[in-house]
Amino acid sequence: MEYTALLEKQIIGRLRIDNPWWTEGVISDFYSQMTPRLYMDIFYPLVTDMDLKRALILMGPRRVGKTVMLYHTIQKLLEDGVSAQNIIYVSVETPIYNKIPLEQLFTLAKQTLGKGQDDKSKYWVFFDEIQYLKDWEIHLKSLVDTYKNVKFVASGSAAAALKKQSDESGAGRFTDFSLPPLTFYEFIHLKGYDQLMIPQKMQWKGLELDYYGTIDIEKLNGLFVDYINFGGYPEVVFSERIQSDPGQFIRNDIIDKVLLRDLPSLYGIQDVQELNSLFTMIAYHSGSEFSYEAMSKESGVRKDVLKKYINYLEAAFLIKVIHRTDDTAKRYQRETSFKIYLTNPSLRCALFQPIRETDEEIGDMVETAVYAQWIPRTGVDISYASWRLNKKVQGEVDVVGIDIARQKPHWAVELKWSDRYPEHPGELESLLWYMPKNGLEEAIVTTRTITLRKEMDSVTLHFMPVACYTYTVAKNTLKSTRDKYGL
């Protein structure tokens, strides 16, 4: 590409603005004053591993803190002694960089720093929102192959397209890192309420399992409902102004940009209003069972188009489809029903209104919050079980962990926002049918406030507050991510 002297001057000026540490030695106060996400402790070692000649691709939905994590990474590099002149940040969505190859931007940055093209010192180069450059993966792969002394880190919100292109073009050149919406564990940490949680042990099949209880369940439940309403996005957690009108922030800045800009441009969607209506309907009924037949009748949209839309929404990390199994954990050969959960419960609040502990929808949103902690977990096959218990009653178990090798249920959880069942466990008819049929001797049933172990005729039920269960799952999900990268 040919560059005029004026354009080059403008690009260099923009690079200086985006890299204040070149002259000041630190990132801006706006980012430095934010509390790092706990995933930072996993991400940073991957950034500093110069022996692995791969670019690191940070993926995730909008507004979960990817850019902030990049800036916190830069600050940590500076604190660890890396020269400010060897760290380059480029926001690819900046209009002035439109269609400019990544290598040209890297060259101009080094030129701005007074570095020659034969400079062999180590660099860290960050490309934010990289999906705005067409064929970014080809550009990035070439950079990785050419510059052995440079660690390239890229981020993007169009997670599905990034993942697909990363897998296809970056085999052996890219390492993917997914940043989920804020987990309940991180929410409690960011709010400064870690002291509420106490590590405990649970006797499970003769073993001692770790989980977390609380010293104040009513306080924790209040925080849990806050998390459901406002907790998925770091910015919302600390802003009363945004919480007073979450729709303005989340609907306009997240949902609309994904539904009206990202997905149409990536997948060539023509009728964005139709897609928007479908997402709104799914958000309102998050945690419910859906079928393409019923959705098609209700919306007037053909089933094949509905399937594409749901694939798009799942690819954008807005929703997660959970598949149905029968009472022996087998998938139905013809899948007619499935559940859909928002990946972030606060999306519903933004579209409609905050929910209260006593609202009718609280049960579905509690389920959504629990699934939001499981969704980022790798190596775990979770589903729900649904079958005809008798002519009048449909049996269902909310969460089932499948042993992938044996294709059998490994564990089961019944999600309740009620303290009724420790006193009336016989009413858990579906679970009590499912457990012996699948050789499960123990299961978890969540409550609102009660912790109790109940031995029955042939099974043991562990009752625990759903907020404690959600916190425990979120903490273990973070640990599993750490284990995934060998840290």
C-alpha positions in Angstrom: 0.0 0.0 0.0 1.2 3.5 -0.9 1.3 6.0 2.0 1.3 9.8 1.7 3.5 11.7 4.1 0.4 13.2 5.7 -1.2 9.8 6.3 2.0 8.4 7.8 2.3 11.5 10.0 -1.3 11.0 11.2 -0.7 7.3 11.9 2.4 8.0 13.9 0.5 10.7 15.9 -2.2 8.1 16.7 0.4 5.5 17.8 1.9 8.0 20.2 -1.5 8.6 21.8 -2.2 4.9 22.1 1.2 4.2 23.7 1.6 6.8 26.5 4.2 4.6 28.2 6.7 5.4 25.4 7.1 8.8 27.1 5.5 8.4 30.6 6.6 4.9 31.5 3.1 3.9 32.7 -0.3 3.1 31.3 -3.0 5.8 31.8 -4.7 6.2 35.2 -8.0 5.2 33.6 -6.8 1.6 33.3 -4.3 1.4 36.1 -7.0 2.2 38.7 -9.2 -0.8 37.6 -8.9 -4.0 39.5 -7.4 -6.8 37.2 -9.6 -9.8 36.5 -8.5 -13.0 38.1 -7.9 -14.5 34.6 -5.0 -12.1 34.4 -2.9 -14.5 36.5 -3.3 -17.2 33.8 -3.1 -14.9 30.8 0.1 -13.1 31.8 2.5 -16.2 31.8 1.3 -17.0 28.3 2.3 -13.5 27.2 5.7 -13.7 28.7 6.5 -17.2 27.3 8.8 -16.1 24.4 10.0 -19.7 23.8 6.7 -20.7 22.4 6.7 -19.1 18.9 3.0 -18.5 18.7 0.7 -15.5 18.7 -1.8 -15.3 21.6 -5.4 -14.7 20.6 -7.6 -13.2 23.4 -11.3 -13.9 22.6 -14.5 -13.0 24.3 -17.8 -11.1 24.0 -17.9 -7.4 24.1 -17.2 -5.4 27.3 -15.9 -8.3 29.5 -12.5 -6.6 29.9 -10.3 -7.7 27.0 -8.8 -4.3 26.3 -8.4 -3.6 30.0 -6.5 -7.0 30.4 -4.2 -6.0 27.6 -3.4 -2.7 29.3 -2.9 -4.5 32.7 -0.5 -6.9 30.9 1.4 -3.9 29.5 1.7 -2.4 33.0 2.9 -5.7 34.4 5.5 -6.0 31.6 6.8 -2.5 32.5 6.9 -3.4 36.2 8.9 -6.6 35.4 11.6 -4.5 33.7 10.6 -4.6 30.0 11.6 -1.4 28.2 8.6 0.9 27.4 10.1 1.3 24.0 9.7 -2.4 23.3 5.9 -2.6 23.9 3.6 -1.6 21.1 -0.3 -1.4 21.3 -2.5 -0.9 18.2 -6.3 -0.7 18.3 -7.1 -2.1 14.8 -10.6 -0.7 14.8 -9.3 2.9 14.8 -10.5 4.3 11.5 -7.1 5.7 10.5 -5.7 2.2 10.5 -8.4 1.0 8.0 -7.0 -1.7 5.6 -3.4 -1.0 6.7 -1.4 -4.4 7.0 -0.3 -5.3 10.5 3.3 -5.5 9.4 3.2 -1.9 8.2 1.8 -0.8 11.5 4.5 -2.6 13.4 7.1 -1.0 11.1 5.7 2.5 11.6 5.7 2.0 15.4 9.4 1.0 15.4 10.1 3.9 13.1 8.4 6.2 15.6 10.6 4.8 18.4 13.7 5.4 16.3 14.4 1.7 15.9 16.0 0.3 12.8 14.6 -2.6 10.8 17.5 -4.7 11.7 16.8 -4.3 15.4 16.7 -7.8 17.0 15.6 -6.9 20.5 12.5 -8.5 22.0 9.2 -6.8 21.5 5.6 -7.3 22.7 3.1 -6.2 20.1 -0.7 -6.0 21.0 -3.3 -5.8 18.2 -6.7 -5.0 19.8 -10.0 -5.8 18.0 -8.1 -7.5 15.2 -11.2 -8.8 13.5 -11.6 -5.4 11.8 -8.7 -6.2 9.5 -9.7 -8.5 6.6 -7.7 -11.7 6.5 -6.1 -10.8 9.8 -5.1 -14.4 10.4 -2.9 -14.4 7.3 -1.2 -11.2 8.3 -0.6 -12.4 11.8 0.7 -15.8 10.8 3.2 -14.1 8.5 4.4 -11.9 11.4 4.8 -14.9 13.7 6.9 -16.7 11.0 9.0 -13.6 10.2 9.7 -12.1 13.6 11.0 -14.8 16.0 12.0 -12.2 18.7 8.5 -10.7 19.0 5.5 -11.9 21.0 2.3 -11.0 19.2 -0.9 -10.7 21.2 -4.3 -10.1 19.5 -7.8 -9.6 20.8 -11.2 -9.7 19.3 -14.9 -9.6 20.2 -16.2 -11.6 17.1 -15.2 -14.7 18.9 -16.6 -17.3 16.6 -15.0 -15.9 13.5 -11.8 -15.4 15.3 -11.8 -19.0 16.6 -12.7 -20.4 13.1 -10.0 -18.4 11.4 -7.5 -19.1 14.2 -8.0 -22.9 13.8 -7.9 -22.9 10.0 -5.0 -20.5 9.4 -3.1 -20.4 12.6 -2.5 -24.1 13.2 0.7 -24.3 15.2 1.0 -20.5 15.1 -1.8 -19.3 17.5 -2.8 -20.0 21.1 -6.4 -19.2 21.9 -7.5 -17.7 25.2 -11.2 -17.2 26.0 -12.2 -14.5 28.5 -15.8 -15.2 29.7 -18.2 -12.7 31.3 -17.4 -12.0 34.9 -17.9 -15.1 37.0 -19.6 -15.0 40.4 -16.3 -15.9 42.1 -14.7 -12.8 40.4 -17.7 -10.7 41.2 -17.4 -11.4 45.0 -13.6 -10.7 44.7 -14.1 -7.4 42.9 -16.7 -6.3 45.3 -14.3 -7.0 48.2 -16.5 -9.7 49.9 -14.1 -12.6 49.9 -14.4 -12.7 53.8 -18.0 -13.9 53.4 -16.8 -17.2 52.0 -15.4 -20.1 54.0 -13.7 -23.2 52.6 -15.4 -26.4 53.7 -15.3 -30.2 53.1 -18.0 -32.4 51.7 -18.0 -36.2 52.2 -18.7 -37.6 48.7 -18.3 -41.3 47.9 -15.8 -41.7 50.7 -13.7 -38.7 49.5 -13.4 -35.2 50.9 -14.4 -32.6 48.3 -13.7 -28.9 48.6 -16.6 -26.4 48.4 -17.4 -23.0 49.8 -19.9 -22.0 52.5 -20.6 -18.6 53.8 -20.8 -16.8 57.2 -23.8 -14.7 56.1 -26.1 -16.4 53.6 -28.6 -13.4 53.4 -25.8 -11.0 52.5 -24.5 -13.5 49.9 -27.9 -14.0 48.4 -28.3 -10.2 48.1 -25.0 -10.2 46.2 -26.1 -13.2 44.1 -29.2 -11.3 42.9 -27.1 -8.3 42.2 -24.8 -10.5 40.1 -27.8 -11.9 38.2 -28.9 -8.3 37.4 -25.6 -6.4 37.0 -22.7 -8.8 37.5 -21.5 -10.0 34.1 -19.6 -6.8 33.1 -16.8 -5.3 35.2 -17.8 -1.8 34.3 -21.4 -2.3 35.5 -20.2 -3.8 38.9 -18.8 -0.5 40.1 -21.1 2.1 38.4 -24.3 3.0 40.1 -25.1 5.2 37.1 -25.0 2.3 34.7 -26.9 0.1 37.1 -29.7 2.7 37.2 -30.1 2.3 33.4 -28.3 -0.9 32.4 -30.3 -1.0 29.1 -28.4 2.1 27.9 -25.0 0.5 28.5 -25.6 -3.2 27.7 -28.3 -2.9 25.0 -26.7 -0.1 23.1 -23.1 -0.8 23.6 -23.1 -4.6 23.5 -26.2 -6.2 22.1 -26.8 -3.7 19.3 -23.2 -3.7 18.2 -23.2 -7.5 18.1 -26.6 -7.9 16.5 -26.5 -4.9 14.2 -22.9 -4.7 13.2 -20.7 -7.7 14.1 -23.0 -10.6 13.1 -24.4 -9.1 9.9 -20.9 -8.1 8.7 -19.4 -11.5 9.5 -22.2 -13.7 8.3 -24.1 -11.6 5.8 -27.3 -11.5 7.7 -30.0 -9.5 5.9 -32.9 -9.2 8.3 -31.2 -7.9 11.5 -34.6 -7.0 13.0 -35.7 -10.7 12.8 -32.5 -11.7 14.5 -33.0 -9.0 17.2 -36.5 -10.2 17.9 -35.4 -13.8 18.2 -32.7 -12.9 20.7 -35.1 -10.8 22.8 -37.5 -13.7 23.0 -34.7 -16.1 24.0 -33.3 -13.6 26.6 -36.7 -13.3 28.2 -37.1 -17.1 28.5 -33.5 -18.0 29.3 -33.4 -21.4 30.9 -36.6 -22.6 29.3 -36.9 -25.5 26.9 -37.3 -24.6 23.2 -38.0 -26.4 20.0 -37.6 -25.2 16.4 -41.1 -26.3 15.7 -42.7 -24.0 18.4 -40.3 -21.2 17.7 -41.0 -21.2 14.0 -44.8 -21.1 14.6 -44.5 -18.3 17.1 -42.1 -16.2 15.1 -43.1 -17.0 11.5 -39.4 -17.7 10.7 -38.5 -20.9 8.8 -36.8 -23.6 10.9 -33.6 -23.6 8.8 -33.2 -19.9 9.2 -33.9 -20.2 13.0 -31.1 -22.8 13.2 -28.7 -20.4 11.5 -29.6 -17.5 13.8 -29.1 -19.6 16.9 -25.7 -20.7 15.6 -24.8 -17.1 15.1 -26.0 -16.0 18.5 -24.0 -18.9 20.1 -21.0 -18.0 18.0 -21.2 -14.5 19.4 -21.1 -15.8 23.0 -24.5 -14.4 23.7 -26.3 -17.7 24.3 -25.4 -21.4 24.9 -27.5 -24.3 23.7 -27.7 -27.2 26.2 -28.7 -30.5 24.7 -31.2 -32.9 26.1 -30.6 -36.4 27.2 -33.0 -39.1 28.4 -33.2 -40.8 31.8 -30.1 -42.9 30.8 -28.0 -40.0 29.6 -28.5 -40.9 25.9 -29.0 -38.1 23.4 -32.3 -38.3 21.6 -31.7 -39.4 18.0 -34.0 -36.7 16.7 -33.4 -33.7 18.9 -36.7 -31.8 19.0 -36.2 -30.0 22.3 -33.2 -28.2 23.9 -32.6 -25.5 26.5 -31.0 -22.1 25.8 -29.2 -20.0 28.4 -27.8 -16.5 28.2 -24.0 -16.7 28.7 -24.5 -13.7 31.0 -27.6 -13.4 33.1 -27.4 -9.6 33.3 -28.2 -9.4 29.6 -31.8 -10.1 30.5 -31.9 -7.3 33.1 -30.6 -4.9 30.4 -33.4 -5.9 27.9 -36.2 -5.9 30.4 -35.8 -4.9 34.1 -33.9 -6.1 37.2 -35.5 -9.1 39.0 -36.1 -9.5 42.7 -35.7 -12.6 44.9 -39.5 -13.1 45.0 -40.1 -12.7 41.2 -41.5 -15.6 39.3 -38.6 -15.6 36.9 -36.0 -16.0 39.6 -35.8 -19.8 39.2 -34.8 -19.6 35.5 -32.3 -16.8 36.2 -30.7 -18.8 39.0 -30.3 -21.6 36.5 -28.9 -19.2 34.0 -26.4 -17.9 36.5 -25.2 -21.4 37.4 -24.8 -22.4 33.8 -22.9 -19.2 33.1 -20.1 -20.6 35.4 -20.1 -24.0 33.7 -20.1 -22.7 30.1 -16.4 -21.5 30.0 -15.2 -24.9 31.4 -13.4 -27.1 28.9 -13.3 -30.8 29.0 -16.7 -31.1 30.7 -19.8 -32.5 28.9 -22.9 -31.1 30.6 -26.5 -31.5 29.6 -29.9 -31.7 31.2 -32.1 -34.8 31.4 -35.7 -34.9 30.4 -38.0 -37.8 29.9 -41.6 -39.0 30.3 -41.8 -40.1 34.0 -45.4 -41.3 33.6 -48.4 -40.4 31.4 -49.0 -37.1 33.2 -45.5 -36.1 34.5 -42.4 -35.1 32.6 -39.2 -36.0 34.5 -36.3 -33.6 34.5 -32.9 -33.1 36.1 -31.4 -29.6 35.7 -27.7 -30.4 35.3 -26.0 -33.7 34.4 -22.3 -34.2 34.0 -21.6 -36.9 31.4 -18.6 -39.2 31.8 -17.3 -38.8 28.2 -15.5 -42.1 28.1 -18.3 -44.2 29.4 -21.2 -42.0 28.1 -22.9 -42.4 31.5 -24.0 -39.8 34.0 -21.1 -38.9 36.4 -23.0 -36.5 38.6 -26.3 -34.7 38.9 -27.5 -31.4 40.3 -31.0 -30.1 40.9 -31.2 -26.3 41.0 -33.7 -24.8 43.4 -34.2 -21.4 44.9 -36.2 -22.7 47.8 -35.7 -24.2 51.3 -38.7 -26.5 50.9 -36.9 -29.7 49.7 -34.6 -30.5 52.7 -37.8 -31.0 54.7 -39.7 -32.7 51.8 -37.0 -34.6 49.8 -39.6 -37.1 48.5 -40.9 -34.3 46.3 -37.7 -34.5 44.2 -39.4 -37.3 42.3 -37.4 -36.9 39.0 -34.0 -36.9 40.7 -34.9 -39.8 43.0 -35.9 -41.8 39.8 -32.8 -40.8 37.9 -30.2 -41.5 40.5 -30.6 -45.3 41.1 -31.4 -45.8 37.4 -27.9 -44.5 36.6 -26.0 -45.8 39.5 -25.6 -42.4 41.2 -25.5 -42.8 45.0 -25.1 -39.0 45.7 -26.3 -35.8 44.2 -26.5 -32.1 45.0 -29.7 -30.1 45.5 -29.4 -26.4 45.8 -31.5 -24.3 48.3 -31.9 -20.7 49.2 -30.2 -20.8 52.6 -30.0 -24.4 54.0 -26.9 -26.6 54.1 -27.7 -30.2 55.0 -26.6 -33.8 54.2 -29.6 -36.1 54.0 -29.2 -39.9 53.8 -32.2 -41.6 52.3 -32.9 -45.3 51.6 -30.5 -45.8 48.7 -29.1 -42.3 48.0 -27.5 -39.3 49.7 -28.6 -35.7 48.9 -26.3 -32.8 49.6 -28.3 -29.6 50.1 -26.4 -26.3 49.8 -27.3 -22.7 49.0 -27.3 -22.1 45.3 -25.1 -18.9 45.8 -22.5 -21.1 47.5 -22.7 -23.7 44.7 -22.4 -21.0 42.0 -19.3 -19.5 43.7 -17.7 -23.0 44.0 -18.3 -23.8 40.4 -16.9 -20.5 39.2 -13.8 -20.9 41.4 -13.2 -24.4 40.0 -13.7 -23.1 36.4 -10.9 -20.6 36.9 -8.8 -23.5 38.3 -9.6 -25.7 35.3 -8.5 -22.9 32.9 -5.2 -22.6 34.8 -4.7 -26.4 34.5 -5.5 -26.3 30.8 -2.5 -24.1 30.2 -0.3 -26.1 32.5 0.1 -23.3 35.1 
